[in-house]
Amino acid sequence: RLAHGLNFGGDASRFLGAGLEYAESRPYQPGDAVKSIDWRITARTGKTYVKEYEATRQTAIYLVVDTSASMCLGSTERTKYEWAVRLAAALARAAQERMSPVGLLSAGERALRVPPTLSTASAMRWAHELRTYDFKERTLLSDKLRSLAAALRTKSVVVILSDLHEPDAFPALELLATSHEVIVLWLEDPSERNPPKSGFFRGREAETGRSFVLSRKSALATHDSIQNALVDGGVEFLHLPIDQPVLPRARHFLKWRKSMGHE
């Protein structure tokens, strides 16, 4: 139901070749098959034309899920990590239903990488595996994005689901976006955006154990720096505060992308 609700757009990219849907007719060229001749236009113009058809191109979609500890801690009933897993599973099912192969890459320390596939069973297996998490898992988002950029041979769609707590991730996102379509679903807990209104408070970084002192001003500056880094890098993103309705925002974003002609 969640997959259908997101209404993820199918691949809009097309190329001309052997397919099922008529696209246009063009002048005959040596080597064209006789069976492809458009006899109606040929008879009308006196020149030989052949039919060309549209064939849908399957664009691989990679889902990069941040499995680090910072995703698993939160102040709401459902954490950033739970939302990331639910959204990833729904996007996978919705894309597979439209014949787009889907792959998965964990952006934490765990070695979880699934090549693009149309198998629904495979998507459900890794979604089930992602339900477990470790409060000590560190983020490797920048390293995983760079390795993915080096491994991809054809243009792909890469969807990152993360809280973007690793500053080194932004140059890696820019690098990946130079050759591929990159979409960031930026998940944020309300405690990260709305800390105590006055004074200072102590905290401990979930992944490294590092202690720090934070004020409301510095917390808001962190939020702004993440947003500015995405905008300055030209990376397409959707900000998803998890204390607000997540699914309507995601649904609206995907429908808007489809209406704008994105894949």
Secondary structure as a PSIPRED ss2 file (coil, helix, strand):
# PSIPRED VFORMAT (PSIPRED V4.0)

   1 R C   1.000  0.000  0.000
   2 L H   0.000  1.000  0.000
   3 A H   0.000  1.000  0.000
   4 H H   0.000  1.000  0.000
   5 G H   0.000  1.000  0.000
   6 L H   0.000  1.000  0.000
   7 N C   1.000  0.000  0.000
   8 F C   1.000  0.000  0.000
   9 G C   1.000  0.000  0.000
  10 G C   1.000  0.000  0.000
  11 D C   1.000  0.000  0.000
  12 A C   1.000  0.000  0.000
  13 S C   1.000  0.000  0.000
  14 R E   0.000  0.000  1.000
  15 F E   0.000  0.000  1.000
  16 L E   0.000  0.000  1.000
  17 G E   0.000  0.000  1.000
  18 A C   1.000  0.000  0.000
  19 G C   1.000  0.000  0.000
  20 L C   1.000  0.000  0.000
  21 E E   0.000  0.000  1.000
  22 Y E   0.000  0.000  1.000
  23 A E   0.000  0.000  1.000
  24 E E   0.000  0.000  1.000
  25 S E   0.000  0.000  1.000
  26 R E   0.000  0.000  1.000
  27 P E   0.000  0.000  1.000
  28 Y C   1.000  0.000  0.000
  29 Q C   1.000  0.000  0.000
  30 P C   1.000  0.000  0.000
  31 G C   1.000  0.000  0.000
  32 D C   1.000  0.000  0.000
  33 A C   1.000  0.000  0.000
  34 V H   0.000  1.000  0.000
  35 K H   0.000  1.000  0.000
  36 S H   0.000  1.000  0.000
  37 I E   0.000  0.000  1.000
  38 D C   1.000  0.000  0.000
  39 W H   0.000  1.000  0.000
  40 R H   0.000  1.000  0.000
  41 I H   0.000  1.000  0.000
  42 T H   0.000  1.000  0.000
  43 A H   0.000  1.000  0.000
  44 R H   0.000  1.000  0.000
  45 T H   0.000  1.000  0.000
  46 G C   1.000  0.000  0.000
  47 K C   1.000  0.000  0.000
  48 T C   1.000  0.000  0.000
  49 Y E   0.000  0.000  1.000
  50 V E   0.000  0.000  1.000
  51 K E   0.000  0.000  1.000
  52 E E   0.000  0.000  1.000
  53 Y E   0.000  0.000  1.000
  54 E E   0.000  0.000  1.000
  55 A E   0.000  0.000  1.000
  56 T E   0.000  0.000  1.000
  57 R C   1.000  0.000  0.000
  58 Q C   1.000  0.000  0.000
  59 T C   1.000  0.000  0.000
  60 A C   1.000  0.000  0.000
  61 I E   0.000  0.000  1.000
  62 Y E   0.000  0.000  1.000
  63 L E   0.000  0.000  1.000
  64 V E   0.000  0.000  1.000
  65 V E   0.000  0.000  1.000
  66 D C   1.000  0.000  0.000
  67 T C   1.000  0.000  0.000
  68 S C   1.000  0.000  0.000
  69 A H   0.000  1.000  0.000
  70 S H   0.000  1.000  0.000
  71 M H   0.000  1.000  0.000
  72 C C   1.000  0.000  0.000
  73 L C   1.000  0.000  0.000
  74 G C   1.000  0.000  0.000
  75 S C   1.000  0.000  0.000
  76 T C   1.000  0.000  0.000
  77 E C   1.000  0.000  0.000
  78 R C   1.000  0.000  0.000
  79 T C   1.000  0.000  0.000
  80 K H   0.000  1.000  0.000
  81 Y H   0.000  1.000  0.000
  82 E H   0.000  1.000  0.000
  83 W H   0.000  1.000  0.000
  84 A H   0.000  1.000  0.000
  85 V H   0.000  1.000  0.000
  86 R H   0.000  1.000  0.000
  87 L H   0.000  1.000  0.000
  88 A H   0.000  1.000  0.000
  89 A H   0.000  1.000  0.000
  90 A H   0.000  1.000  0.000
  91 L H   0.000  1.000  0.000
  92 A H   0.000  1.000  0.000
  93 R H   0.000  1.000  0.000
  94 A H   0.000  1.000  0.000
  95 A H   0.000  1.000  0.000
  96 Q H   0.000  1.000  0.000
  97 E H   0.000  1.000  0.000
  98 R C   1.000  0.000  0.000
  99 M C   1.000  0.000  0.000
 100 S C   1.000  0.000  0.000
 101 P C   1.000  0.000  0.000
 102 V E   0.000  0.000  1.000
 103 G E   0.000  0.000  1.000
 104 L E   0.000  0.000  1.000
 105 L E   0.000  0.000  1.000
 106 S E   0.000  0.000  1.000
 107 A C   1.000  0.000  0.000
 108 G E   0.000  0.000  1.000
 109 E C   1.000  0.000  0.000
 110 R C   1.000  0.000  0.000
 111 A C   1.000  0.000  0.000
 112 L C   1.000  0.000  0.000
 113 R E   0.000  0.000  1.000
 114 V E   0.000  0.000  1.000
 115 P E   0.000  0.000  1.000
 116 P E   0.000  0.000  1.000
 117 T E   0.000  0.000  1.000
 118 L C   1.000  0.000  0.000
 119 S C   1.000  0.000  0.000
 120 T H   0.000  1.000  0.000
 121 A H   0.000  1.000  0.000
 122 S H   0.000  1.000  0.000
 123 A H   0.000  1.000  0.000
 124 M H   0.000  1.000  0.000
 125 R H   0.000  1.000  0.000
 126 W H   0.000  1.000  0.000
 127 A H   0.000  1.000  0.000
 128 H H   0.000  1.000  0.000
 129 E H   0.000  1.000  0.000
 130 L C   1.000  0.000  0.000
 131 R C   1.000  0.000  0.000
 132 T C   1.000  0.000  0.000
 133 Y C   1.000  0.000  0.000
 134 D C   1.000  0.000  0.000
 135 F C   1.000  0.000  0.000
 136 K C   1.000  0.000  0.000
 137 E C   1.000  0.000  0.000
 138 R C   1.000  0.000  0.000
 139 T E   0.000  0.000  1.000
 140 L C   1.000  0.000  0.000
 141 L H   0.000  1.000  0.000
 142 S H   0.000  1.000  0.000
 143 D H   0.000  1.000  0.000
 144 K H   0.000  1.000  0.000
 145 L H   0.000  1.000  0.000
 146 R H   0.000  1.000  0.000
 147 S H   0.000  1.000  0.000
 148 L H   0.000  1.000  0.000
 149 A H   0.000  1.000  0.000
 150 A H   0.000  1.000  0.000
 151 A H   0.000  1.000  0.000
 152 L C   1.000  0.000  0.000
 153 R C   1.000  0.000  0.000
 154 T C   1.000  0.000  0.000
 155 K C   1.000  0.000  0.000
 156 S C   1.000  0.000  0.000
 157 V E   0.000  0.000  1.000
 158 V E   0.000  0.000  1.000
 159 V E   0.000  0.000  1.000
 160 I E   0.000  0.000  1.000
 161 L E   0.000  0.000  1.000
 162 S E   0.000  0.000  1.000
 163 D C   1.000  0.000  0.000
 164 L C   1.000  0.000  0.000
 165 H C   1.000  0.000  0.000
 166 E C   1.000  0.000  0.000
 167 P C   1.000  0.000  0.000
 168 D C   1.000  0.000  0.000
 169 A H   0.000  1.000  0.000
 170 F H   0.000  1.000  0.000
 171 P H   0.000  1.000  0.000
 172 A H   0.000  1.000  0.000
 173 L H   0.000  1.000  0.000
 174 E H   0.000  1.000  0.000
 175 L H   0.000  1.000  0.000
 176 L H   0.000  1.000  0.000
 177 A H   0.000  1.000  0.000
 178 T C   1.000  0.000  0.000
 179 S C   1.000  0.000  0.000
 180 H C   1.000  0.000  0.000
 181 E E   0.000  0.000  1.000
 182 V E   0.000  0.000  1.000
 183 I E   0.000  0.000  1.000
 184 V E   0.000  0.000  1.000
 185 L E   0.000  0.000  1.000
 186 W E   0.000  0.000  1.000
 187 L E   0.000  0.000  1.000
 188 E E   0.000  0.000  1.000
 189 D C   1.000  0.000  0.000
 190 P H   0.000  1.000  0.000
 191 S H   0.000  1.000  0.000
 192 E H   0.000  1.000  0.000
 193 R H   0.000  1.000  0.000
 194 N C   1.000  0.000  0.000
 195 P C   1.000  0.000  0.000
 196 P C   1.000  0.000  0.000
 197 K C   1.000  0.000  0.000
 198 S C   1.000  0.000  0.000
 199 G C   1.000  0.000  0.000
 200 F E   0.000  0.000  1.000
 201 F E   0.000  0.000  1.000
 202 R E   0.000  0.000  1.000
 203 G E   0.000  0.000  1.000
 204 R E   0.000  0.000  1.000
 205 E C   1.000  0.000  0.000
 206 A C   1.000  0.000  0.000
 207 E C   1.000  0.000  0.000
 208 T C   1.000  0.000  0.000
 209 G C   1.000  0.000  0.000
 210 R C   1.000  0.000  0.000
 211 S E   0.000  0.000  1.000
 212 F E   0.000  0.000  1.000
 213 V E   0.000  0.000  1.000
 214 L E   0.000  0.000  1.000
 215 S E   0.000  0.000  1.000
 216 R H   0.000  1.000  0.000
 217 K H   0.000  1.000  0.000
 218 S H   0.000  1.000  0.000
 219 A H   0.000  1.000  0.000
 220 L H   0.000  1.000  0.000
 221 A H   0.000  1.000  0.000
 222 T H   0.000  1.000  0.000
 223 H H   0.000  1.000  0.000
 224 D H   0.000  1.000  0.000
 225 S H   0.000  1.000  0.000
 226 I H   0.000  1.000  0.000
 227 Q H   0.000  1.000  0.000
 228 N H   0.000  1.000  0.000
 229 A H   0.000  1.000  0.000
 230 L H   0.000  1.000  0.000
 231 V H   0.000  1.000  0.000
 232 D H   0.000  1.000  0.000
 233 G C   1.000  0.000  0.000
 234 G C   1.000  0.000  0.000
 235 V C   1.000  0.000  0.000
 236 E E   0.000  0.000  1.000
 237 F E   0.000  0.000  1.000
 238 L E   0.000  0.000  1.000
 239 H E   0.000  0.000  1.000
 240 L E   0.000  0.000  1.000
 241 P E   0.000  0.000  1.000
 242 I C   1.000  0.000  0.000
 243 D C   1.000  0.000  0.000
 244 Q C   1.000  0.000  0.000
 245 P C   1.000  0.000  0.000
 246 V H   0.000  1.000  0.000
 247 L H   0.000  1.000  0.000
 248 P H   0.000  1.000  0.000
 249 R H   0.000  1.000  0.000
 250 A H   0.000  1.000  0.000
 251 R H   0.000  1.000  0.000
 252 H H   0.000  1.000  0.000
 253 F H   0.000  1.000  0.000
 254 L H   0.000  1.000  0.000
 255 K H   0.000  1.000  0.000
 256 W H   0.000  1.000  0.000
 257 R H   0.000  1.000  0.000
 258 K H   0.000  1.000  0.000
 259 S H   0.000  1.000  0.000
 260 M C   1.000  0.000  0.000
 261 G C   1.000  0.000  0.000
 262 H C   1.000  0.000  0.000
 263 E C   1.000  0.000  0.000
